[in-house]
């Protein structure tokens, strides 16, 4: 999956917490969104303060799709979406990072068929 397909898929399923998301969809979505938000905030801080506000709005608009693709990524590794709460405890983010980097289960699992 290329970066644009990943972003389109994540925003197309922005409130879909069911199913599974491939590693490429998850990682490309976060890379593209973080680069865009970072560039807007950096440009806003350096030259045009209005761009920092636009960067904040883009970040806010991508919050729900980010949660949805994260839950679907956990589903791909055959874990409940509630594992996302592990990010609230110290070093839980590192455990989640390991989960996100693991390949998904091959074939169908309890959250649906293998994503294409």
DSSP file (Angstrom, degrees, kcal/mol; ACC not computed):
  #  RESIDUE AA STRUCTURE BP1 BP2  ACC     N-H-->O    O-->H-N    N-H-->O    O-->H-N    TCO  KAPPA ALPHA  PHI   PSI    X-CA   Y-CA   Z-CA
    1    1 A X              0   0    0      0, 0.0     2,-0.1     0, 0.0    27,-0.1   0.000 360.0 360.0 360.0 128.2    0.0    0.0    0.0
    2    2 A X     >  -     0   0    0      1,-0.1     4,-2.2    26,-0.0     5,-0.2  -0.375 360.0 -99.1 -83.7 168.7    1.5    3.4   -1.0
    3    3 A X  H  > S+     0   0    0      1,-0.2     4,-2.2     2,-0.2     5,-0.2   0.872 120.6  48.8 -58.3 -41.4    1.3    6.4    1.3
    4    4 A X  H  > S+     0   0    0      1,-0.2     4,-2.6     2,-0.2    -1,-0.2   0.894 111.0  50.1 -68.9 -38.0   -1.7    8.1   -0.5
    5    5 A X  H  > S+     0   0    0      2,-0.2     4,-2.7     1,-0.2    -1,-0.2   0.893 110.3  51.7 -63.9 -38.7   -3.7    4.9   -0.4
    6    6 A X  H  X S+     0   0    0     -4,-2.2     4,-2.5     2,-0.2    -2,-0.2   0.925 112.0  44.7 -64.2 -44.7   -3.0    4.5    3.3
    7    7 A X  H  X S+     0   0    0     -4,-2.2     4,-2.7     2,-0.2     5,-0.3   0.917 114.7  48.8 -66.9 -42.9   -4.1    8.0    4.1
    8    8 A X  H  X S+     0   0    0     -4,-2.6     4,-2.3     1,-0.2    -2,-0.2   0.905 112.7  48.5 -62.7 -40.8   -7.2    7.7    1.9
    9    9 A X  H  X S+     0   0    0     -4,-2.7     4,-1.6     2,-0.2    -2,-0.2   0.916 112.9  47.3 -65.9 -42.8   -8.0    4.3    3.6
   10   10 A X  H  < S+     0   0    0     -4,-2.5    -2,-0.2     1,-0.2    -1,-0.2   0.923 117.2  41.5 -66.6 -44.2   -7.6    5.7    7.1
   11   11 A X  H >< S+     0   0    0     -4,-2.7     3,-1.1     1,-0.2    -1,-0.2   0.820 112.2  56.1 -73.5 -28.9   -9.7    8.8    6.4
   12   12 A X  H 3< S+     0   0    0     -4,-2.3    -1,-0.2    -5,-0.3    -2,-0.2   0.806 116.4  36.6 -69.1 -28.9  -12.2    6.7    4.5
   13   13 A X  T >< S+     0   0    0     -4,-1.6     3,-1.8    -5,-0.1    -1,-0.3  -0.218  79.3 142.5-110.5  39.8  -12.7    4.5    7.5
   14   14 A X  T <  S+     0   0    0     -3,-1.1    54,-0.3     1,-0.3    -1,-0.1   0.719  79.4  26.7 -61.7 -24.9  -12.3    7.4   10.0
   15   15 A X  T 3  S+     0   0    0     -3,-0.2     2,-0.9    -4,-0.1    -1,-0.3   0.146  92.3 113.6-121.6  18.4  -14.9    6.1   12.4
   16   16 A X    <   +     0   0    0     -3,-1.8    56,-0.2     1,-0.1    -3,-0.1  -0.814  29.4 167.7 -95.5 106.2  -14.6    2.4   11.6
   17   17 A X        +     0   0    0     -2,-0.9     2,-0.3    54,-0.1    -1,-0.1   0.266  53.8  88.1 -99.6   9.8  -13.2    0.6   14.7
   18   18 A X  S    S+     0   0    0      2,-0.1     2,-0.2    57,-0.0    54,-0.1  -0.764  74.8  23.2-106.1 153.8  -14.0   -2.9   13.2
   19   19 A X  S    S-     0   0    0     92,-0.4     2,-0.3    -2,-0.3    56,-0.2  -0.504  87.7 -63.3  93.6-161.8  -11.9   -5.0   11.0
   20   20 A X        -     0   0    0     -2,-0.2     2,-0.4    93,-0.2    53,-0.2  -0.921  29.0-152.9-132.6 151.5   -8.1   -5.0   10.5
   21   21 A X        -     0   0    0     51,-1.5    55,-0.2    -2,-0.3    -2,-0.0  -0.992  23.0-125.3-125.9 132.9   -5.5   -2.6    9.2
   22   22 A X     >  -     0   0    0     -2,-0.4     4,-2.1     1,-0.1     5,-0.2  -0.223  26.5-109.8 -68.4 162.7   -2.2   -3.7    7.6
   23   23 A X  H  > S+     0   0    0      1,-0.2     4,-2.9     2,-0.2     5,-0.3   0.911 118.6  53.3 -58.6 -43.2    1.1   -2.5    8.9
   24   24 A X  H  > S+     0   0    0      1,-0.2     4,-2.4     2,-0.2     5,-0.3   0.901 107.6  50.2 -63.9 -40.0    1.7   -0.4    5.8
   25   25 A X  H  > S+     0   0    0      2,-0.2     4,-1.9     1,-0.2    -1,-0.2   0.946 114.5  44.7 -61.9 -46.7   -1.7    1.4    6.2
   26   26 A X  H  X S+     0   0    0     -4,-2.1     4,-2.1     2,-0.2    -2,-0.2   0.955 118.2  40.8 -62.3 -53.0   -0.9    2.2    9.9
   27   27 A X  H  X S+     0   0    0     -4,-2.9     4,-2.5     1,-0.2     5,-0.2   0.908 115.2  49.3 -69.6 -41.9    2.7    3.4    9.4
   28   28 A X  H  X S+     0   0    0     -4,-2.4     4,-2.6    -5,-0.3     5,-0.3   0.905 110.0  53.1 -64.4 -38.5    2.2    5.3    6.2
   29   29 A X  H  X S+     0   0    0     -4,-1.9     4,-2.5    -5,-0.3     5,-0.3   0.951 112.5  43.5 -59.5 -49.1   -0.8    7.1    7.7
   30   30 A X  H  X S+     0   0    0     -4,-2.1     4,-2.2     2,-0.2     5,-0.2   0.872 113.9  50.2 -68.6 -35.6    1.1    8.2   10.8
   31   31 A X  H  X S+     0   0    0     -4,-2.5     4,-2.3     2,-0.2     5,-0.2   0.957 114.6  43.7 -64.8 -49.5    4.2    9.2    8.8
   32   32 A X  H  X S+     0   0    0     -4,-2.6     4,-2.5     1,-0.2     5,-0.2   0.934 116.2  46.2 -63.9 -47.1    2.2   11.4    6.3
   33   33 A X  H  X S+     0   0    0     -4,-2.5     4,-2.7    -5,-0.3     5,-0.3   0.919 114.4  47.7 -63.9 -43.1    0.0   13.0    9.0
   34   34 A X  H  X S+     0   0    0     -4,-2.2     4,-2.4    -5,-0.3    -1,-0.2   0.868 112.3  49.3 -67.7 -35.6    3.0   13.8   11.3
   35   35 A X  H  X S+     0   0    0     -4,-2.3     4,-2.5    -5,-0.2    -2,-0.2   0.927 113.9  45.8 -67.3 -43.7    5.0   15.2    8.4
   36   36 A X  H  X S+     0   0    0     -4,-2.5     4,-2.3    -5,-0.2    -2,-0.2   0.947 116.9  43.4 -65.0 -48.1    2.2   17.4    7.3
   37   37 A X  H  X S+     0   0    0     -4,-2.7     4,-2.5    -5,-0.2     5,-0.2   0.922 115.3  49.6 -63.8 -43.5    1.3   18.6   10.8
   38   38 A X  H  X S+     0   0    0     -4,-2.4     4,-2.6    -5,-0.3     5,-0.2   0.901 111.1  49.0 -62.0 -41.8    5.0   19.1   11.6
   39   39 A X  H  X S+     0   0    0     -4,-2.5     4,-2.7     2,-0.2     5,-0.2   0.904 112.7  47.7 -66.0 -40.5    5.6   21.1    8.5
   40   40 A X  H  X S+     0   0    0     -4,-2.3     4,-2.2     2,-0.2    -2,-0.2   0.917 114.8  44.9 -67.3 -42.2    2.6   23.4    9.0
   41   41 A X  H  X S+     0   0    0     -4,-2.5     4,-2.4     2,-0.2    -2,-0.2   0.908 115.2  48.0 -68.6 -40.9    3.5   24.0   12.7
   42   42 A X  H  X S+     0   0    0     -4,-2.6     4,-1.9    -5,-0.2    -2,-0.2   0.934 114.1  45.8 -64.4 -45.9    7.2   24.6   11.8
   43   43 A X  H  X>S+     0   0    0     -4,-2.7     4,-2.9    -5,-0.2     5,-1.8   0.870 112.7  52.5 -64.7 -35.0    6.3   27.0    9.0
   44   44 A X  H  <5S+     0   0    0     -4,-2.2    -2,-0.2    -5,-0.2    -1,-0.2   0.890 111.2  45.3 -67.4 -39.1    3.8   28.7   11.2
   45   45 A X  H  <5S+     0   0    0     -4,-2.4    -1,-0.2     1,-0.1    -2,-0.2   0.812 120.0  41.3 -72.9 -28.9    6.3   29.2   13.9
   46   46 A X  H  <5S-     0   0    0     -4,-1.9    -2,-0.2    -5,-0.2    -3,-0.2   0.892 137.2 -14.3 -87.0 -42.8    8.9   30.4   11.5
   47   47 A X  T  <5S+     0   0    0     -4,-2.9     2,-0.6     1,-0.2    -3,-0.2   0.717 124.9  37.7-131.1 -51.8    7.1   32.7    9.1
   48   48 A X    >>< -     0   0    0     -5,-1.8     3,-1.7     1,-0.1     4,-0.7  -0.881  53.0-166.0-118.7 101.4    3.3   32.5    9.0
   49   49 A X  H >> S+     0   0    0     -2,-0.6     4,-1.1     1,-0.3     3,-0.5   0.763  87.1  66.6 -58.7 -24.7    1.6   32.1   12.4
   50   50 A X  H 3> S+     0   0    0      1,-0.2     4,-1.8     2,-0.2    -1,-0.3   0.826  92.9  61.0 -65.4 -29.6   -1.7   31.3   10.7
   51   51 A X  H <> S+     0   0    0     -3,-1.7     4,-2.7     1,-0.2    -1,-0.2   0.826  96.5  59.2 -67.6 -29.7   -0.1   28.1    9.4
   52   52 A X  H <X S+     0   0    0     -4,-0.7     4,-2.1    -3,-0.5    -1,-0.2   0.904 106.2  48.3 -64.1 -39.3    0.5   26.9   13.0
   53   53 A X  H  X S+     0   0    0     -4,-1.1     4,-2.1     2,-0.2    -2,-0.2   0.889 110.5  50.6 -65.7 -39.0   -3.3   27.1   13.6
   54   54 A X  H  X S+     0   0    0     -4,-1.8     4,-2.6     2,-0.2    -2,-0.2   0.904 108.9  52.3 -64.5 -40.4   -3.9   25.2   10.4
   55   55 A X  H  X S+     0   0    0     -4,-2.7     4,-2.4     1,-0.2    -2,-0.2   0.899 108.7  50.4 -61.6 -40.2   -1.5   22.6   11.5
   56   56 A X  H  X S+     0   0    0     -4,-2.1     4,-2.3     2,-0.2    -1,-0.2   0.892 110.6  49.1 -63.6 -39.6   -3.3   22.3   14.8
   57   57 A X  H  X S+     0   0    0     -4,-2.1     4,-2.7     2,-0.2    -2,-0.2   0.891 110.5  50.1 -66.9 -39.5   -6.6   21.9   13.0
   58   58 A X  H  X S+     0   0    0     -4,-2.6     4,-1.5     2,-0.2    -2,-0.2   0.917 111.4  49.5 -64.5 -41.8   -5.2   19.2   10.7
   59   59 A X  H  < S+     0   0    0     -4,-2.4     4,-0.3     1,-0.2    -2,-0.2   0.904 112.7  46.9 -62.2 -41.5   -3.9   17.4   13.8
   60   60 A X  H >< S+     0   0    0     -4,-2.3     3,-1.2     1,-0.2     4,-0.5   0.891 110.5  52.5 -66.9 -40.0   -7.3   17.6   15.5
   61   61 A X  H 3< S+     0   0    0     -4,-2.7     4,-0.5     1,-0.2    -1,-0.2   0.774 109.1  50.5 -67.6 -25.5   -9.0   16.5   12.4
   62   62 A X  T 3X S+     0   0    0     -4,-1.5     4,-1.9    -5,-0.2    -1,-0.2   0.424  86.5  89.4 -92.4   2.0   -6.8   13.4   12.2
   63   63 A X  H <> S+     0   0    0     -3,-1.2     4,-2.2    -4,-0.3     5,-0.2   0.952  89.2  43.0 -65.4 -50.7   -7.3   12.4   15.8
   64   64 A X  H  > S+     0   0    0     -4,-0.5     4,-2.4     1,-0.2     5,-0.2   0.923 115.2  48.7 -65.2 -44.5  -10.4   10.1   15.2
   65   65 A X  H  > S+     0   0    0     -4,-0.5     4,-2.6     1,-0.2     5,-0.2   0.879 110.7  53.3 -61.2 -34.0   -8.9    8.5   12.1
   66   66 A X  H  X S+     0   0    0     -4,-1.9     4,-1.8     2,-0.2    -2,-0.2   0.915 109.9  46.5 -66.2 -42.1   -5.7    7.9   14.1
   67   67 A X  H  X S+     0   0    0     -4,-2.2     4,-2.4     2,-0.2    -2,-0.2   0.919 113.7  49.4 -63.7 -42.6   -7.6    6.2   16.9
   68   68 A X  H  X S+     0   0    0     -4,-2.4     4,-2.4   -54,-0.3    -2,-0.2   0.923 112.2  45.6 -64.8 -45.0   -9.6    4.1   14.4
   69   69 A X  H  X S+     0   0    0     -4,-2.6     4,-1.8     1,-0.2    -1,-0.2   0.835 112.0  53.7 -70.0 -29.5   -6.5    2.9   12.4
   70   70 A X  H  X S+     0   0    0     -4,-1.8     4,-2.2    -5,-0.2    -2,-0.2   0.925 110.2  45.9 -67.6 -44.6   -4.7    2.2   15.7
   71   71 A X  H  X S+     0   0    0     -4,-2.4     4,-2.1     1,-0.2    -2,-0.2   0.914 113.2  49.8 -64.4 -42.0   -7.5    0.0   17.0
   72   72 A X  H  X S+     0   0    0     -4,-2.4   -51,-1.5     2,-0.2     4,-1.5   0.840 108.5  53.6 -66.5 -31.4   -7.8   -1.8   13.6
   73   73 A X  H  X S+     0   0    0     -4,-1.8     4,-1.1   -53,-0.2    -1,-0.2   0.903 108.1  49.5 -67.8 -41.2   -4.0   -2.4   13.7
   74   74 A X  H  <>S+     0   0    0     -4,-2.2     5,-2.4     1,-0.2     3,-0.5   0.891 108.1  54.5 -63.1 -37.7   -4.3   -4.0   17.1
   75   75 A X  H ><5S+     0   0    0     -4,-2.1     3,-1.9     1,-0.2    36,-0.3   0.867 101.2  59.1 -62.0 -35.5   -7.1   -6.1   15.7
   76   76 A X  H 3<5S+     0   0    0     -4,-1.5    29,-2.6     1,-0.3    -1,-0.2   0.811 105.0  49.0 -65.2 -28.6   -4.7   -7.3   12.9
   77   77 A X  T 3<5S-     0   0    0     -4,-1.1    -1,-0.3    -3,-0.5    -2,-0.2   0.228 124.1-108.2 -92.5  14.2   -2.4   -8.6   15.5
   78   78 A X  T < 5S+     0   0    0     -3,-1.9     2,-0.3     1,-0.2    -3,-0.2   0.860  78.5 127.7  62.0  41.1   -5.4  -10.4   17.1
   79   79 A X      < -     0   0    0     -5,-2.4    -1,-0.2    -8,-0.1    -2,-0.1  -0.919  64.1-103.0-122.0 152.1   -5.5   -8.1   20.1
   80   80 A X    >   -     0   0    0     -2,-0.3     3,-1.6     1,-0.1     4,-0.1  -0.354  27.1-120.4 -68.4 151.6   -8.5   -6.1   21.5
   81   81 A X  G >  S+     0   0    0      1,-0.3     3,-1.8     2,-0.2     4,-0.2   0.686 106.7  78.0 -65.8 -17.5   -8.6   -2.4   20.8
   82   82 A X  G >  S+     0   0    0      1,-0.3     3,-1.8     2,-0.2    -1,-0.3   0.669  72.0  80.9 -67.0 -15.2   -8.6   -1.8   24.5
   83   83 A X  G X  S+     0   0    0     -3,-1.6     3,-2.0     1,-0.3    -1,-0.3   0.712  73.2  78.5 -61.2 -18.7   -4.9   -2.5   24.4
   84   84 A X  G X  S+     0   0    0     -3,-1.8     3,-1.7     1,-0.3    -1,-0.3   0.796  79.8  68.3 -60.4 -27.2   -4.6    1.2   23.2
   85   85 A X  G X  S+     0   0    0     -3,-1.8     3,-1.9     1,-0.3    -1,-0.3   0.664  78.5  79.7 -67.0 -15.3   -5.1    2.1   26.9
   86   86 A X  G X  S+     0   0    0     -3,-2.0     3,-1.4     1,-0.3    -1,-0.3   0.764  78.4  71.4 -61.8 -23.8   -1.7    0.7   27.6
   87   87 A X  G <  S+     0   0    0     -3,-1.7    -1,-0.3    -4,-0.3     6,-0.3   0.614  86.7  65.9 -67.4 -11.4   -0.3    3.9   26.2
   88   88 A X  G <  S+     0   0    0     -3,-1.9     2,-0.3     4,-0.1    -1,-0.2   0.583  91.8  71.7 -87.2 -11.0   -1.5    5.7   29.3
   89   89 A X  S X  S-     0   0    0     -3,-1.4     3,-2.1    -4,-0.2     4,-0.5  -0.728 101.7 -81.4-103.8 155.9    0.9    3.8   31.6
   90   90 A X  T 3  S+     0   0    0     -2,-0.3    -1,-0.1     1,-0.3    -2,-0.1  -0.298 114.6   1.3 -57.4 134.1    4.7    4.4   31.8
   91   91 A X  T 3> S+     0   0    0     -4,-0.1     4,-1.2     1,-0.1     3,-0.3   0.472  96.5 117.0  65.3   5.7    6.5    2.5   29.1
   92   92 A X  H <>  +     0   0    0     -3,-2.1     4,-2.4     1,-0.2    -5,-0.2   0.827  67.7  62.5 -68.1 -31.0    3.2    1.2   27.7
   93   93 A X  H  > S+     0   0    0     -4,-0.5     4,-2.2    -6,-0.3    -1,-0.2   0.848  99.8  53.8 -62.5 -33.4    3.9    3.1   24.5
   94   94 A X  H  > S+     0   0    0     -3,-0.3     4,-1.8     2,-0.2    -1,-0.2   0.891 108.1  49.3 -68.0 -38.6    7.0    1.0   23.9
   95   95 A X  H  X S+     0   0    0     -4,-1.2     4,-2.1     2,-0.2    -2,-0.2   0.922 111.4  49.4 -65.0 -43.0    4.9   -2.2   24.3
   96   96 A X  H  X S+     0   0    0     -4,-2.4     4,-2.8     1,-0.2    -2,-0.2   0.888 106.3  56.8 -62.6 -38.0    2.4   -0.8   21.8
   97   97 A X  H  X S+     0   0    0     -4,-2.2     4,-1.5     1,-0.2    -1,-0.2   0.899 107.1  48.7 -59.8 -40.6    5.2    0.1   19.4
   98   98 A X  H  X S+     0   0    0     -4,-1.8     4,-1.1     2,-0.2    -1,-0.2   0.913 111.1  50.4 -64.6 -42.6    6.3   -3.6   19.4
   99   99 A X  H >< S+     0   0    0     -4,-2.1     3,-0.5     1,-0.2    -2,-0.2   0.918 110.7  49.0 -60.6 -43.2    2.7   -4.6   18.8
  100  100 A X  H 3< S+     0   0    0     -4,-2.8    -1,-0.2     1,-0.2    -2,-0.2   0.792 109.8  52.0 -69.1 -27.7    2.4   -2.2   15.9
  101  101 A X  H 3< S+     0   0    0     -4,-1.5    -1,-0.2    -5,-0.2    -2,-0.2   0.678  90.7  95.7 -83.0 -17.5    5.6   -3.4   14.3
  102  102 A X  S << S-     0   0    0     -4,-1.1     2,-0.1    -3,-0.5   -79,-0.0  -0.393  84.9-105.1 -71.5 148.7    4.6   -7.1   14.5
  103  103 A X        -     0   0    0      1,-0.1    -1,-0.1    -2,-0.1     3,-0.1  -0.417  40.2-107.1 -68.4 151.6    3.1   -8.7   11.4
  104  104 A X        -     0   0    0      1,-0.1   -27,-0.3    -2,-0.1     2,-0.2  -0.276  44.0 -83.5 -71.8 163.9   -0.6   -9.3   11.5
  105  105 A X        -     0   0    0    -29,-2.6     2,-0.3     1,-0.1    -1,-0.1  -0.486  48.0-119.6 -68.7 137.3   -2.0  -12.8   11.9
  106  106 A X  S    S+     0   0    0     -2,-0.2    -1,-0.1    -3,-0.1     2,-0.0  -0.584  77.4   6.1 -80.6 141.1   -2.1  -14.6    8.5
  107  107 A X  S    S-     0   0    0     -2,-0.3     8,-0.1     8,-0.1     2,-0.0  -0.206 115.0 -26.7  78.6-176.6   -5.6  -15.6    7.5
  108  108 A X        -     0   0    0      5,-0.1     5,-0.2     6,-0.1     2,-0.2  -0.353  61.7-179.3 -70.0 148.5   -8.8  -14.7    9.3
  109  109 A X  B >   -A  112   0A   0      3,-2.4     3,-1.6    -4,-0.1   -33,-0.0  -0.658  51.7 -73.4-130.0-168.2   -8.7  -14.0   13.0
  110  110 A X  T 3  S+     0   0    0      1,-0.3     3,-0.1    -2,-0.2    -2,-0.1   0.571 128.8  53.6 -70.1  -6.2  -11.4  -13.1   15.5
  111  111 A X  T 3  S-     0   0    0      1,-0.4   -92,-0.4   -36,-0.3    -1,-0.3   0.366 120.5 -76.5-108.9   3.3  -11.6   -9.6   14.1
  112  112 A X  B <   -A  109   0A   0     -3,-1.6    -3,-2.4   -93,-0.1    -1,-0.4  -0.770  66.2 -32.9 135.1-177.2  -12.2  -10.5   10.5
  113  113 A X  S    S-     0   0    0     -2,-0.2   -93,-0.2    -5,-0.2     2,-0.2  -0.259  75.3 -79.6 -73.3 163.7  -10.5  -11.7    7.3
  114  114 A X        -     0   0    0      1,-0.1    -1,-0.1     2,-0.1    -6,-0.1  -0.433  54.2-112.9 -61.6 129.1   -7.0  -10.9    6.4
  115  115 A X              0   0    0     -2,-0.2    -8,-0.1     1,-0.1    -1,-0.1  -0.324 360.0 360.0 -65.2 150.9   -6.8   -7.3    4.9
  116  116 A X              0   0    0     -3,-0.1    -1,-0.1   -94,-0.0    -2,-0.1   0.483 360.0 360.0 -64.7 360.0   -5.9   -7.2    1.2
